[in-house]
Amino acid sequence: MKFNRLILANLFRKKARLFLTIGSFAVALFLFAFLSVVNDAFLGASPTQFCTITSASVVVKNDLDMRSREFGSAVPRALW
C-alpha cells in the first residue's frame, strides 16, 4: 500500500487526538464487555432459563349456585 507512510504521519501528527481516539475505543470496548456480562447475569447463563408469560386469564369464583341455595336468589338484594 502506498499510503502507509501518509497514514502513519497523520496519525502521529497530533498526539492528543490519537490518545483520545484510542481511549474512546478502549472505553467503548470495555462498556460493551461489561454490559454483556450484566445482561447475562440478569437473563441467566442459558437461554432456556428465560421465560415469558404469553397469556393470562382471570377466573372469578363467586359461587352463585350456593348463594341461590342459601339466600333464595342468585343476585344480591338491597334492603331499603
Buried (B, 14 or more C-beta within 10 A) or exposed (E): EEEEEEEEEEEEEEEEEEEEEEEEEEEEEEEEEEEEEEEEEEEEEEEEEEEEEEEEEEEEEEEEEEBEEEEEEEEEEEEE
